[in-house]
Amino acid sequence: MSTSLQPKFKVAICGGGIVGLTLGVALSRYPDIEIAVYEAAASFKEVGAGVMIWGRTWRVLTLLGLQTSLRELAGVPTDGSGDRPFRYEYRRSDGGPDGHRIHQLNLPYKSHLYHRAHFLDIFIDRLPKYAANLGKRLQRYSQVETGPIKLTFTDGSKATCDVLVGCDGIKSVVRRLMCQEMAEKGQPEMLKYIEPVWTGEVTYRALIPASRLPEKNGETHPALQETKIHCIAYPIAAGKIINFGAVVTKPEAEGTIYDGPWVTESTAKEMAQDFAGWESHVQELIEVGIQQTRKPLRNGL
């Protein structure tokens, strides 16, 4: 039998976020592999604001042939001449309106900064059209020793594959089903890995138009400079938007189950209460932020 007539190796990817789509794009380069990406939502989307891409990840994306599109998205020269080493500025910000620098860390690595939704679009454009399956939430899977894996979705549809990969996030259905199956086969300790536990930390996220951070005394806000401030702020979308993240830690809550909603809307007033007394640079970011959210940080497997 010729190679062209042999059935393709079928890989099902459950979850259409950054990880799932990256895997889909990578595997689609092999003609003997048939991929299917199943996303529960009605469209591919990414929750969050900014994303940093470091050197090792950038090398992987380059091997996938995405470097030109990603540089165009970042608004830098496509030949790499605009890539610059990354620097962190650590500041003591909780001691009054002025604050002061503690340390500046100069890294030899280059970093690329993106809005998550824009970043995801690069992979959506490269994913084969046949591979996208939207509105497909996995309900269960089953497998016999000599046959394919059978998938059943909540809308009643079914599919088969040779390999099932779970890329469906911290509340992974694939992980839950797998751990339940392993527990039934004599590994009851796997049940503790089904539910993610709270780290005790809550992160605030906000998007801030760069135009709302005017110069003061001839100086631009630190979040618009090459150095980055902590709690954490950095420019995305070719410098037009500032991604701002701030973390509140509750040590007594670490390891507990968080029963509240995964992501909730927040307000500048709520965030300001947790960061009262911090330096003016931080207060400015809180005051002008838009699309503010509040999200508990969780540990999965």
N, C-alpha and C positions, 0 to 999 in steps of 0.2 A: 504494500500500500504506500502511496506517495505521501510525503510529509504534509502536503497541502490538504489531503483528505483526512488526516488524523484529527480527532477532536481536540479542541484547545483546552488547556488547563484553566479552570474557572476559579477566579478569586472574587469573593464578595467582601466588600468593605462597608461596614456598618458605621455611618457617620460621615457627614460631608463638611467638616471643619477644615482647618489648615492641615492637620495630620492626615486625615482621610483623603483629601484631594491631592496632597503631595504624593502619597503612596499611589494613588490612582494614576497620576501623571507619570510617575516613574515606571510603573508596571506596563503602562500603555505603549512604552517604547519597544516592548518585546512582542513580535507577531504571533508567537505561540501561546500567549496568555490572553484570556478574555476576562476583562474586569467589569464589575458592576458596583457602583457606589449607591448605597441606599441612605437617603437623608429623610428624617422624620418630618422636617418642616416643609412648607410649600415652596421654599426657595433656599438656595445656599446662602448662608449668612454667618457672620462671625460676631460673637458678643465681645465687647471690649472696645478699646480705643487705639492705643499705640502698640507697636511691636518693634523690638530691636533684633536685628540679624547680625550675629557675630561671625568671625572669620571662618570657623569650621562649618557652620551652617551655610555660609555663602559659597564655600567650595562645593557643597552638595548641590546647591541651586545652580551653580555654574555648570556642573556636570549634566544637569537636566536642561541646559540651554536657555535658562531664564534670565541670565545676567543683564542682557541688553534691555529687556522689557522692564526689569526692576530698576535699573538705573534711570530709564526714562521716567518711570513713576516717581522716583525720588527727585527728579529735576536736576540731575548731575550729568556730566559728560559720559557718553556710553563707552568711551575707551578706558575708563577707570582713572583718568587724571584728576577727577574731583574727589576721589576717595581719600579720606584723611584719618589719621589715628584718633582714637577716642580718649576723652578725658572726663574724669569725674571730679567735681568739686564737692567736698564734704563740708557742711556748714553746721554750726550750733545755732539752731533757730528758735529754741524754746526759752530764751532768756531775755526777751524784750523786743522792741521794734527794730533794732539795728542788726543783731546777729553778727556772726563773724566766721571766717573760714577756718576750718580745722586742718584740712589737708587737701591737696590736689593730687590725684592719682593719674599719672600719664601712662596710658596703656599702649603697647606697640601694635595692638590690633586695630583693624578698621571696623566700623559699625555702620549699618544702614538702618534708617528709621522710617517706619511706614504707619499709615492708618490701617488698621486690621482689615476693614472691609475692602479697601483699595488693594491691599496685598492679596486678599483671597481672590479677587477678580482675575489676577494673573493666572492662577491655577484653573479657575473655571473656564477661561478661554482656551486652555491647553487640553482640557479633559475631552476625550472623544464623546460626541453627542450621544452615542448609543449607551454610554456607561452611566449616564445620570438618571437616577430613579428618585423622584421627589414624592413626599407624602407617604413614605414607607417606614413605619415604625415597627421594629422587630418585636414579635410576641414570643416566639420560641424557635428553637432549632432541634433537630434530631439527627442521629447518624447511626448507621449499622456498619459493621466492620468492613464490609466489601462494597458498600454503596456510597453515593455522594451525600453531602450534608444537605438536609432539607430545611428550608427556611419558611416560616409562616409569619405574615405580617398582620397588624391589627385590622387592616381593611379587608382581610380574608384572602388576599393574594398569596401565591406561593412561588418559590424559586429554589434552585439547587446550586451547589458550588462544591469545589474540591477543598477549598480553604476559606474559612471565615475569619476576618480580621476585625476586632472591635476597636473602633476609633470614635466611639460615641460618648466620650466625655466622662466627667466625674461620677455621674449617675448611670454608668454604663449598664445597659440591658445585657449585653454580651457577657460582661464580667459576672453579673448576677446569675445568669443561666449556667455559666461554666462552673462557678463556685458551688452552686446547688448540685450540679451533676457530680462534681468531685466529692462532695460530702456524702452523696448517696452511694458512692463507690468505695467508701471507707476512709475518707479524709474529712471528718466533721470540723476540723479546725479551719477549713476554708470558708466556713460560713461567716467568720468574723471579718472577712474582706469584702463582703457584699456592700455594706453601708459605709460611706466615707465618714470620717470623724472630723470635727472642727479643730482647727489649729489654735483657736482662741483669738484669732486676728480677724479684723474687719477692714476691708480696703475701700476707700472712697475713690471714685474715678470721675474725671470731668474733662471735657473738651473746651478749649479756650481759643477764640480767634486771636491770632497774634496782634491784630490791629488794636485790640483792647488793652494792650500793655505798652503804653507810650513811654518814650524816654524820659528819664528824670535826671536833672543835673548833667545832661549830656551823655548819660550811660543807659544802655539797653538793659532790660530785665535779664537776670542770669539765665532764665529758661530759654532765652532766645540766643544766647551765646553758645560757643562751641562747648564750653564746660557745662556740666549738668548739676542741678541742685538735688539734694535728697529731700525727699518725700514726694515722689520723684517727679521731675518735669523735664520734658524734652520736646523739641519741635518735630512734627510729622507733616505729611502732605506738602512736601517741598517748602517747609517753613511757614505755612499759612495757618497752621493750627498747633496749639500746645497740648500735648497729652500730660495730664496731671494725675498722679496717684498718691494717696496718703493712707497710711496704715495705723490702726489703733489695736493694741494688743491687750487681751484680757487673759493673763496666765492661768487663772483658775478655771477657764473654760476649755483649755487645751485637752483634747482627747474625748470631748463630749459629742453627743449627737446634736446637730443643729436642725431644729424642726421648722424654722422659718422659711420664707421664700428664698429662692436662689439669688435673685437680683431684685432690688427695689430702688425706686427713684429716691433721690436725696435732695436736700436743699443746702444752699450756702450757709444758712443759719445753723442747721444741724451740724455741718462740718466745722463751722467756726467755733462751736461749743467745745469740740474735742481739741481744737488747736488754738484756744485762747492764750494770748500772751506770746505767741510765736512772732518772729520777725516780720517786717512789713512786706518782704518779697513773698512770703507764704500767704499772708493775708490778702495781697493783691490777687493771687491765683485763685483763692477761694471765692473772693467777691465777684470776679468776672466770669467764673466758670459756667458753662452750659452743659446740658445733657449729663447732669450729675447722677451718679448711681452709687449704691451701697451694696457690698457683696461680702459674705463671709468666705474666708479662705479655708479650704478643706484638704485633707489628706485622703488619697485613694490608695490603691495598691502600691 
